[in-house]
Amino acid sequence: MTMGADSYVHGYQPREAERLLDQAGALAEWLHGDTVYAAGRQVLEAGCGVGAQTMLLARRSPQAQFTCIDISAASLGQAERAARRAGLANVRFARADLAAPPFPAGRFDDVFVCFVLEHLRQPAEILTVLAGLLRPGGTMTVIEGDHGSTCFHPRSEAASAAVQCQVALQQAAGGDALIGRQVYPLMAASGLADVRVSPRMVYVDGSRPELADGFTRRTFTAMIEGVRRPAIAAGLVEADAFDAGLRDLRRTAEPDGTFCYTFFKGVGVKPVDGQPRAG
């Protein structure tokens, strides 16, 4: 089973789409600076959502061809409109379930998966399915965050508890907000070879006001703010305590505050005959 429209813990409201675009823009070089696909490559973006990563990938590799799939028709509609506005001619979108994508084995040269596994009940099984769509020698790139890597100054138990609410809600929905630390074993278990994972730490302090706004405030804190209502409804926290945590998270974006979060980027290769698998 893959992710359904009701298991995306962040929701599908317009503000969430805006947050995803903010996140993509703020982290473009951190996450995608070393991802470029050559002319003629057929690339599958699995779980493209509103196209936040799609726009970056397609611009960086204008001669590659991207097929972008997602389970949400609404998100795909937003992604298609964004691609048209950007004048991107190397992208096409299709609605599909990641557990049963409508493509033959070996159809793609590359597969790209970003911020998707954290929402899946069976991430290992889905990666295995996606790896089967690669031709021998093709590559898979996986990027995931890990909320357990979050640290900030000034320290705040209320802020940490607010973050934990999001972790708990995602777990209840069948996902895992701590999945970044599992990128290597998950990719290795899918049958890929030569898997390499690199941590991408985003560190923000007063010398980086653009990141304080783009990442600390508008990406991470906005994400936590988005689970306020369900966290309170689930009895995970009282309203006053959650609001205190949000104030303290916003405080870390001030000139004397700091914020740190780590993403994990893995790249693996579909084995050719005789090539050993990872792990």
C-alpha positions in Angstrom: 0.0 0.0 0.0 1.3 3.5 -0.8 0.4 6.9 0.5 -3.2 7.9 0.2 -4.6 11.4 0.1 -5.5 11.2 3.8 -2.1 10.0 5.1 -0.1 13.2 4.1 0.1 14.6 7.6 0.9 18.2 6.4 -2.4 18.4 4.5 -3.2 19.8 1.1 -4.2 23.4 1.9 -2.8 26.3 -0.2 -0.5 27.3 2.6 1.1 23.9 2.5 1.8 24.2 -1.2 3.4 27.6 -0.5 5.5 26.1 2.2 6.8 23.3 -0.1 7.8 25.9 -2.7 9.6 28.0 0.0 11.4 24.9 1.2 12.5 23.9 -2.3 13.8 27.4 -3.0 15.7 27.8 0.3 17.3 24.4 0.0 18.0 24.2 -3.8 21.8 24.2 -3.7 22.0 22.1 -0.5 19.9 19.3 -1.9 20.1 19.5 -5.7 23.4 21.2 -6.5 25.0 17.9 -7.5 22.0 16.5 -9.3 22.2 16.9 -13.0 20.8 14.6 -15.7 22.4 14.4 -19.1 20.6 15.1 -22.4 18.1 12.4 -23.4 17.9 10.7 -19.9 14.4 9.5 -19.0 13.8 10.4 -15.4 10.9 9.4 -13.1 10.1 11.7 -10.2 8.1 9.5 -7.8 5.7 11.5 -5.6 6.2 14.9 -7.2 3.4 16.6 -5.2 2.9 20.2 -6.2 6.1 20.2 -8.3 8.3 22.0 -5.9 11.3 19.8 -6.7 10.2 19.3 -10.3 10.8 22.9 -11.2 14.3 22.8 -9.9 15.2 19.5 -11.5 13.8 20.3 -14.9 15.5 23.7 -15.1 18.9 22.2 -14.1 18.6 19.4 -16.7 16.8 21.0 -19.6 17.7 18.2 -22.1 16.5 15.4 -19.9 12.9 14.2 -20.0 10.9 14.0 -16.7 7.9 11.9 -16.0 6.4 13.0 -12.7 3.8 11.0 -10.8 1.7 11.4 -7.7 -1.4 10.0 -6.1 -3.1 13.4 -5.6 -4.9 14.8 -8.6 -5.1 18.2 -6.9 -1.3 18.4 -6.3 -0.7 17.3 -9.9 -2.9 20.0 -11.2 -0.9 22.6 -9.3 2.3 21.1 -10.6 1.1 21.2 -14.2 0.1 24.8 -13.9 3.5 25.7 -12.4 5.3 23.9 -15.2 3.3 25.8 -17.8 4.0 29.1 -16.2 7.7 28.3 -16.1 7.7 27.3 -19.8 9.1 23.8 -19.0 8.7 21.6 -22.1 10.6 18.6 -20.7 8.1 17.6 -18.0 4.9 15.5 -18.1 2.7 14.5 -15.2 0.6 11.4 -14.5 -1.5 10.2 -11.6 -0.3 6.9 -10.3 0.1 4.8 -7.2 3.7 4.3 -6.3 2.9 0.7 -5.4 1.7 -0.1 -8.9 3.2 2.5 -11.4 1.9 2.0 -14.9 5.4 1.5 -16.5 7.3 -1.6 -17.7 10.5 -2.8 -16.0 13.6 -0.9 -17.1 11.6 2.0 -18.4 13.7 4.8 -16.9 17.4 5.8 -16.8 17.0 7.5 -13.4 14.5 7.7 -10.5 14.2 10.6 -8.1 12.4 10.4 -4.8 12.4 13.4 -2.4 10.4 13.8 0.8 8.2 10.9 0.0 9.3 7.9 2.0 8.5 9.6 5.2 4.8 9.4 4.4 4.7 5.8 3.3 3.6 2.8 5.4 5.8 0.5 3.4 8.8 2.5 2.2 11.1 -0.5 1.6 8.5 -2.2 -0.7 7.9 1.0 -2.6 11.6 1.5 -3.2 11.9 -2.0 -4.5 9.1 -1.4 -7.0 10.7 1.9 -8.1 14.1 0.2 -8.5 12.5 -2.3 -10.8 11.7 0.5 -13.2 15.4 1.3 -13.7 17.4 0.0 -16.5 20.6 -1.8 -15.5 23.2 0.9 -14.7 20.5 3.5 -14.0 20.5 5.6 -10.8 18.1 6.3 -8.0 18.3 9.4 -5.8 16.5 9.5 -2.5 16.3 12.6 -0.2 14.7 12.5 3.3 14.9 14.6 6.4 15.1 13.5 10.0 13.3 15.4 12.7 15.6 13.8 15.3 18.4 15.9 13.9 16.7 19.2 14.9 18.6 21.4 17.4 18.3 25.1 18.1 19.2 27.9 20.4 17.8 29.2 22.7 16.9 25.7 23.9 13.2 25.2 24.6 11.3 22.2 26.0 8.1 23.6 24.6 9.6 23.9 21.1 10.9 20.4 21.3 7.5 19.1 22.4 5.8 20.9 19.5 8.2 19.2 17.0 7.5 15.8 18.7 3.8 16.4 18.1 4.5 16.4 14.4 6.6 13.2 14.7 3.8 11.5 16.6 1.1 12.5 14.2 3.1 11.3 11.2 3.7 8.0 12.9 0.0 7.6 13.6 -0.7 8.2 9.9 1.7 5.4 9.0 4.8 7.5 8.2 8.1 8.2 9.8 9.5 11.7 10.4 12.8 10.1 11.5 13.3 8.2 8.3 16.4 10.1 7.1 18.7 7.9 9.2 17.3 4.9 7.3 18.1 6.0 3.7 21.1 3.7 3.3 19.5 0.5 4.6 16.3 1.2 2.7 18.1 1.7 -0.6 20.4 -1.2 -0.1 17.4 -3.5 0.6 15.8 -2.4 -2.6 18.6 -4.2 -4.6 20.6 -1.1 -5.6 24.4 -1.2 -5.7 27.1 1.3 -4.8 24.7 3.2 -2.5 26.3 6.4 -1.1 24.5 8.6 1.5 25.7 12.1 2.3 24.2 14.2 5.2 23.2 17.7 4.1 23.2 19.8 7.3 21.3 23.1 7.1 22.7 25.4 9.8 21.2 28.8 10.3 22.4 31.7 12.4 22.3 35.5 12.5 24.8 35.8 9.6 22.2 34.0 7.3 19.0 36.1 7.5 17.8 34.7 4.2 17.9 31.1 5.6 16.4 32.2 8.9 13.4 33.5 6.9 13.3 30.9 4.1 14.0 27.8 6.1 13.6 28.3 9.9 10.5 30.5 9.7 8.8 29.7 6.4 9.7 26.0 6.1 10.3 24.2 9.3 8.3 26.4 11.8 5.5 26.7 9.2 5.4 22.9 9.0 5.1 22.5 12.8 2.4 25.3 12.9 0.5 23.3 10.3 -0.1 20.4 12.8 -1.4 22.7 15.6 -5.1 21.8 15.2 -4.7 18.0 14.8 -2.1 17.8 17.6 -4.5 19.5 20.0 -7.4 17.4 18.7 -5.5 14.2 19.3 -4.7 15.2 22.9 -1.0 15.4 22.3 -0.7 18.9 23.8 -2.6 21.8 25.2 -3.1 24.8 23.0 -1.2 27.1 25.3 1.8 24.8 25.4 1.8 24.3 21.6 1.7 28.0 21.0 4.5 28.6 23.4 6.5 26.1 21.5 5.8 27.9 18.2 6.9 31.2 19.8 10.1 29.6 20.9 10.8 28.1 17.4 10.3 31.5 15.8 12.6 32.9 18.4 15.5 30.7 17.1 15.3 32.7 13.8 16.2 36.0 15.5 19.7 37.4 15.0 21.1 35.8 18.2 19.4 32.4 17.6 20.5 29.3 15.7 18.8 26.4 14.0 20.1 23.2 12.6 18.5 20.3 10.7 20.0 17.5 8.6 18.7 15.9 5.4 20.1 12.7 4.0 20.7 12.2 0.3 21.4 8.8 -1.1 22.4 7.8 -4.6 22.5 4.1 -5.8 22.9 2.2 -9.1 20.7 -0.6 -10.6 23.2 -3.5 -10.8 24.3 -4.8 -14.2 25.0 -8.5 -14.6 27.6 -9.6 -12.2 27.7 -6.4 -10.2 27.3 -6.9 -6.4 24.4 -5.2 -4.6 24.9 -2.9 -1.6 24.8 -4.2 1.9 
